[in-house]
């Protein structure tokens, strides 16, 4: 009986010890799983706007502190933002002995906008060494929408300057003005004029720090001055720009030669030549002197020369038809197949052609068929 009682106690002690060991192991595992690495990055705003305009380019500067001395770079990711276009995801950086000052630029595209949540992480020299990331939550922005007059050009900038301009005749009702402008801190591709017949970009350097654009606008001939406004961020007001309309008829690189030939003058010349030829024929018939044949041959040769249709050009499939004969100009049509168009003239590396719908355009010489 005593032996059975002793064996029972021994078995009970073994089971209790087993349960204790199991519980201790689980607690250790749970403690390992819940371990959190210490924070290595601290982020804060050094500069951020209190108010922005819709269409404005603005910047924010992040002040970043790392508690780790040896790392290759700080990497940023944007998330959870709206009403903005990020213009650079790689920051413009300044630094001192402790901090990075990383600047990002944004374009406000909506009247309702929020700065992104910015997650920063360290890039280590050791591939297998990972540091925890830190996120700076972006606030909502106070966005103001302008209420401009009708002459507003849709430009919001620190400055907008007309460097050069030229006005030439476009057709019987319109002139075409081509201008070159420089702008700072500006979304220059948003340039747009109200109340013009036609407009577009000929070339653009879309660098918001220092942008440049070549732009054309087809305007009514009655206008003696072309005026428009832009919003100056430094002065916090609308600035007016006036361009006097002085029509130049000379052929220049901005090209005034956009119209078809005046066929009425050609017909008048042909009529005069025909009259001269008729008079020569009458003299031959009356005087019987064939020396007067010269009065027939020369006018008839001129009539044939004038009357021969302009040379046709073979245009390759997929060729672009330009409004003006300039590189990176406005394309208003692209050929869907190989076509033949009437040649109206040429300027440098462009040929002037008349389309089937009587429109006048320009095609590059590299787009002309070689066979």
C-alpha positions as CSV (number, residue, x, y, z in Angstrom):
1,X,0.0,0.0,0.0
2,X,2.8,2.4,0.9
3,X,4.6,1.5,-2.4
4,X,1.5,2.4,-4.4
5,X,1.2,5.7,-2.6
6,X,4.9,6.5,-3.3
7,X,4.5,5.7,-7.0
8,X,1.4,7.9,-7.3
9,X,3.3,10.9,-5.8
10,X,6.2,10.4,-8.2
11,X,4.0,10.3,-11.2
12,X,2.1,13.5,-10.1
13,X,5.4,15.4,-9.6
14,X,6.6,14.4,-13.1
15,X,3.4,15.7,-14.7
16,X,3.6,19.0,-12.9
17,X,7.2,19.5,-13.9
18,X,6.4,18.8,-17.5
19,X,3.5,21.4,-17.5
20,X,5.8,24.0,-16.0
21,X,8.5,23.5,-18.6
22,X,6.0,23.7,-21.5
23,X,4.5,26.9,-20.1
24,X,7.9,28.5,-19.7
25,X,8.9,27.7,-23.3
26,X,5.7,29.2,-24.7
27,X,6.2,32.4,-22.7
28,X,9.8,32.7,-24.0
29,X,8.6,32.3,-27.6
30,X,5.9,34.9,-27.1
31,X,8.4,37.3,-25.7
32,X,10.7,36.8,-28.7
33,X,7.9,37.3,-31.1
34,X,6.8,40.6,-29.5
35,X,10.3,42.1,-29.5
36,X,10.4,45.5,-31.4
37,X,13.5,47.0,-32.9
38,X,14.3,50.5,-31.7
39,X,13.3,53.5,-33.9
40,X,16.2,54.6,-36.1
41,X,14.5,57.5,-38.1
42,X,12.8,60.6,-36.9
43,X,10.8,62.8,-39.4
44,X,9.3,66.2,-39.1
45,X,8.2,69.1,-41.4
46,X,10.8,71.9,-41.6
47,X,8.8,73.8,-44.2
48,X,5.2,73.2,-45.4
49,X,2.6,75.6,-46.8
50,X,-0.3,76.8,-44.8
51,X,-2.2,77.7,-48.0
52,X,-1.8,76.9,-51.7
53,X,-3.6,77.8,-54.9
54,X,-5.1,75.4,-57.3
55,X,-2.5,75.2,-60.1
56,X,0.4,76.3,-57.9
57,X,3.7,74.5,-57.6
58,X,4.8,74.4,-54.0
59,X,7.4,72.6,-51.9
60,X,7.8,70.9,-48.6
61,X,11.0,70.2,-46.7
62,X,11.4,67.1,-44.4
63,X,13.8,67.3,-41.5
64,X,15.2,63.8,-41.1
65,X,17.3,62.5,-38.2
66,X,19.0,59.0,-38.1
67,X,20.2,57.3,-35.0
68,X,22.3,55.0,-37.2
69,X,25.7,56.3,-38.3
70,X,26.5,53.8,-41.1
71,X,24.0,53.7,-43.9
72,X,24.0,54.4,-47.7
73,X,20.8,56.5,-48.1
74,X,17.4,57.5,-46.9
75,X,14.6,56.3,-49.2
76,X,11.2,57.8,-49.3
77,X,7.8,56.5,-50.4
78,X,4.6,58.4,-50.9
79,X,1.1,57.1,-50.2
80,X,-2.4,58.1,-49.3
81,X,-2.5,61.5,-51.0
82,X,-4.8,63.2,-53.5
83,X,-5.3,66.4,-55.4
84,X,-1.5,66.7,-56.0
85,X,1.0,65.7,-58.6
86,X,4.4,64.8,-57.2
87,X,7.1,66.5,-59.4
88,X,10.1,64.8,-57.7
89,X,10.2,61.6,-55.7
90,X,14.0,61.9,-55.3
91,X,14.6,64.8,-52.9
92,X,16.7,67.9,-53.4
93,X,18.9,67.6,-50.3
94,X,20.8,69.8,-47.9
95,X,22.4,68.4,-44.7
96,X,24.4,69.3,-41.7
97,X,26.1,67.2,-39.0
98,X,22.8,65.8,-37.7
99,X,20.0,66.3,-40.1
100,X,19.0,65.8,-43.7
101,X,16.7,68.5,-45.1
102,X,14.9,66.9,-48.1
103,X,12.7,69.0,-50.3
104,X,9.9,67.7,-52.5
105,X,7.8,69.7,-55.0
106,X,4.1,69.2,-55.8
107,X,1.6,70.7,-58.3
108,X,-1.9,71.3,-56.9
109,X,-4.4,69.8,-59.3
110,X,-7.6,70.0,-57.3
111,X,-9.4,72.2,-54.9
112,X,-9.4,69.3,-52.4
113,X,-5.9,68.0,-51.6
114,X,-3.8,66.2,-49.0
115,X,-0.1,65.8,-48.5
116,X,1.2,62.3,-48.9
117,X,2.1,60.0,-46.0
118,X,5.8,59.9,-46.3
119,X,7.5,56.6,-45.3
120,X,11.3,56.8,-44.8
121,X,13.6,53.9,-44.5
122,X,17.4,53.4,-44.4
123,X,19.3,51.7,-47.1
124,X,22.1,49.7,-45.5
125,X,25.5,48.8,-47.0
126,X,24.8,45.2,-45.7
127,X,22.1,43.5,-47.7
128,X,20.9,41.3,-44.9
129,X,20.6,44.2,-42.4
130,X,17.1,45.7,-42.3
131,X,16.1,48.8,-40.3
132,X,12.5,49.7,-39.4
133,X,10.8,52.4,-41.4
134,X,9.1,55.6,-40.1
135,X,6.0,57.3,-41.5
136,X,5.1,61.0,-41.3
137,X,1.4,61.4,-41.9
138,X,0.5,64.1,-44.3
139,X,-2.2,66.7,-43.4
140,X,-5.0,68.1,-45.6
141,X,-4.2,71.3,-47.4
142,X,-6.0,74.6,-47.5
143,X,-6.5,75.0,-51.2
144,X,-7.7,78.3,-52.7
145,X,-9.2,78.5,-56.2
146,X,-8.7,81.7,-58.1
147,X,-11.6,83.6,-59.7
148,X,-9.8,85.3,-62.6
149,X,-11.0,87.5,-65.4
150,X,-11.6,86.2,-69.0
151,X,-8.1,87.2,-70.1
152,X,-6.4,84.8,-67.6
153,X,-3.8,82.6,-69.3
154,X,-4.0,79.8,-66.7
155,X,-0.5,80.6,-65.6
156,X,0.5,80.7,-61.9
157,X,4.2,81.5,-61.5
158,X,6.8,83.5,-59.6
159,X,7.5,85.2,-63.0
160,X,6.3,84.9,-66.6
161,X,8.3,86.9,-69.2
162,X,7.8,87.3,-73.0
163,X,11.3,87.0,-74.5
164,X,10.3,87.5,-78.1
165,X,7.2,87.5,-80.3
166,X,6.3,87.9,-84.0
167,X,2.9,88.4,-85.7
168,X,2.2,87.4,-89.3
169,X,-0.9,87.1,-91.5
170,X,-2.7,83.8,-91.2
171,X,-5.6,84.2,-93.6
172,X,-8.1,87.0,-94.5
173,X,-9.7,87.0,-91.1
174,X,-6.8,86.1,-88.7
175,X,-3.2,86.8,-87.7
176,X,-0.9,84.3,-86.1
177,X,1.2,85.4,-83.2
178,X,4.2,83.2,-82.1
179,X,5.8,84.0,-78.8
180,X,8.7,82.8,-76.7
181,X,8.3,83.0,-72.9
182,X,10.3,82.1,-69.8
183,X,8.7,81.3,-66.5
184,X,9.9,80.4,-63.0
185,X,8.1,78.0,-60.6
186,X,5.5,77.4,-63.1
187,X,3.5,74.6,-64.7
188,X,4.1,76.2,-68.1
189,X,2.3,73.4,-70.1
190,X,-1.0,74.7,-68.7
191,X,-0.8,77.9,-70.8
192,X,-4.1,78.6,-72.5
193,X,-5.7,81.7,-74.0
194,X,-9.5,82.2,-74.1
195,X,-11.3,83.6,-77.1
196,X,-8.6,82.8,-79.8
197,X,-9.3,80.9,-83.0
198,X,-6.6,78.4,-82.6
199,X,-3.6,77.8,-80.3
200,X,-0.9,75.3,-79.4
201,X,2.6,74.5,-78.2
202,X,5.4,74.5,-80.7
203,X,8.2,73.5,-78.2
204,X,8.5,73.4,-74.5
205,X,11.2,73.0,-71.8
206,X,9.1,71.7,-68.9
207,X,11.4,72.4,-66.0
208,X,9.3,74.0,-63.3
209,X,12.4,75.9,-61.9
210,X,13.0,77.7,-65.2
211,X,10.6,76.7,-67.9
212,X,10.6,77.9,-71.5
213,X,7.8,77.7,-74.2
214,X,7.3,78.6,-77.8
215,X,3.5,79.1,-78.3
216,X,1.3,80.2,-81.1
217,X,-2.2,81.8,-81.1
218,X,-4.4,82.6,-84.1
219,X,-6.3,85.8,-83.4
220,X,-8.7,88.1,-85.1
221,X,-7.2,90.7,-87.5
222,X,-9.2,93.4,-85.8
223,X,-7.1,93.1,-82.7
224,X,-4.5,95.9,-82.3
225,X,-3.2,94.5,-79.0
226,X,-3.1,91.0,-77.6
227,X,-3.5,91.1,-73.8
228,X,-3.6,88.4,-71.1
229,X,-2.9,88.0,-67.4
230,X,-1.1,85.5,-65.1
231,X,-1.0,85.2,-61.3
232,X,2.3,86.4,-59.8
233,X,3.0,84.3,-56.7
234,X,5.6,86.7,-55.4
235,X,3.3,89.8,-55.6
236,X,0.2,87.8,-54.8
237,X,-1.8,89.5,-57.6
238,X,-2.7,89.2,-61.3
239,X,-0.1,90.7,-63.7
240,X,-1.1,92.0,-67.2
241,X,0.9,91.4,-70.3
242,X,0.3,93.5,-73.5
243,X,1.6,92.5,-76.9
244,X,1.2,95.1,-79.7
245,X,0.1,93.6,-83.0
246,X,2.6,94.6,-85.7
247,X,2.1,92.3,-88.7
248,X,5.3,91.2,-90.5
249,X,4.9,89.8,-94.0
250,X,8.5,88.6,-94.4
251,X,9.2,84.9,-94.4
252,X,10.9,83.8,-91.2
253,X,11.4,80.7,-89.1
254,X,8.1,81.3,-87.3
255,X,6.6,81.3,-90.8
256,X,4.1,83.6,-92.3
257,X,3.8,81.5,-95.4
258,X,0.9,79.4,-94.3
259,X,-1.7,80.2,-97.0
260,X,-2.3,78.7,-100.4
261,X,-1.2,80.6,-103.5
262,X,-3.4,83.4,-104.7
263,X,-4.8,81.7,-107.8
264,X,-6.5,84.9,-109.0
265,X,-3.2,86.6,-109.8
266,X,-2.0,83.5,-111.7
267,X,-5.1,83.5,-113.8
268,X,-4.6,87.2,-114.6
269,X,-1.0,86.6,-115.8
270,X,-2.3,83.7,-117.9
271,X,-4.9,86.0,-119.5
272,X,-2.4,88.7,-120.3
273,X,-0.1,86.0,-121.9
274,X,-3.0,84.7,-123.9
275,X,-3.8,88.2,-125.2
276,X,-0.2,88.7,-126.3
277,X,-0.2,85.3,-128.1
278,X,-3.5,86.3,-129.9
279,X,-2.0,89.6,-131.0
280,X,1.1,87.7,-132.3
281,X,-1.1,85.3,-134.2
282,X,-3.0,88.2,-135.8
283,X,0.2,89.8,-137.0
284,X,1.4,86.5,-138.5
285,X,-1.9,86.0,-140.3
286,X,-2.0,89.6,-141.5
287,X,1.6,90.3,-142.4
288,X,2.6,86.8,-143.3
289,X,5.9,87.3,-141.4
290,X,6.9,84.4,-139.2
291,X,9.2,86.5,-137.2
292,X,6.1,87.3,-135.1
293,X,6.1,83.7,-133.9
294,X,8.1,84.8,-130.9
295,X,5.0,86.7,-129.7
296,X,3.2,83.4,-129.7
297,X,5.8,80.9,-128.5
298,X,6.9,82.8,-125.4
299,X,3.4,83.6,-124.0
300,X,2.2,80.0,-124.8
301,X,5.3,78.6,-123.0
302,X,4.5,80.8,-120.0
303,X,0.8,79.7,-120.0
304,X,2.0,76.1,-120.0
305,X,4.4,76.7,-117.2
306,X,1.8,78.4,-115.0
307,X,-0.9,76.0,-115.9
308,X,1.1,72.9,-115.0
309,X,-0.1,71.6,-111.6
310,X,2.3,71.8,-108.7
311,X,4.5,68.8,-108.2
312,X,2.9,66.0,-106.2
313,X,4.8,64.6,-103.2
314,X,4.5,61.0,-102.0
315,X,4.0,61.1,-98.2
316,X,4.8,58.0,-96.2
317,X,2.3,56.2,-94.0
318,X,2.4,57.5,-90.4
319,X,3.9,60.9,-91.4
320,X,3.0,63.9,-89.3
321,X,1.5,67.0,-90.8
322,X,2.6,70.1,-88.9
323,X,0.9,73.5,-88.6
324,X,4.2,75.4,-88.7
325,X,7.6,74.3,-90.2
326,X,9.4,74.0,-86.9
327,X,10.8,71.0,-85.0
328,X,8.5,69.6,-82.3
329,X,5.7,71.7,-83.8
330,X,2.0,71.2,-83.5
331,X,0.8,68.1,-85.4
332,X,-2.8,68.4,-86.6
333,X,-2.9,65.3,-88.8
334,X,-1.1,62.0,-89.2
335,X,-1.3,60.0,-92.5
336,X,-3.0,56.6,-92.1
337,X,-1.6,55.4,-95.4
338,X,0.8,56.4,-98.2
339,X,-0.7,59.5,-99.9
340,X,0.2,61.9,-102.7
341,X,-0.2,65.6,-101.9
342,X,0.3,68.8,-103.9
343,X,3.5,70.6,-103.2
344,X,3.1,74.3,-102.5
345,X,6.6,75.2,-101.5
346,X,9.5,74.4,-99.2
347,X,11.4,75.9,-96.3
348,X,14.7,74.3,-95.1
349,X,13.8,70.7,-94.2
350,X,10.1,71.1,-94.6
351,X,7.8,70.9,-97.6
352,X,4.5,72.9,-97.8
353,X,1.6,70.7,-98.9
354,X,-2.1,71.1,-99.6
355,X,-4.3,68.4,-98.1
356,X,-7.4,66.9,-99.7
357,X,-9.5,69.1,-97.4
358,X,-7.7,72.2,-98.8
359,X,-5.8,72.7,-95.5
360,X,-2.2,73.8,-95.7
361,X,0.4,71.9,-93.7
362,X,4.1,71.1,-93.5
363,X,5.8,67.8,-93.7
364,X,9.4,66.9,-93.0
365,X,11.6,65.9,-96.0
366,X,12.4,62.6,-94.2
367,X,8.8,61.6,-94.6
368,X,8.9,61.9,-98.4
369,X,8.9,58.6,-100.2
370,X,12.3,57.8,-101.8
371,X,10.8,55.8,-104.7
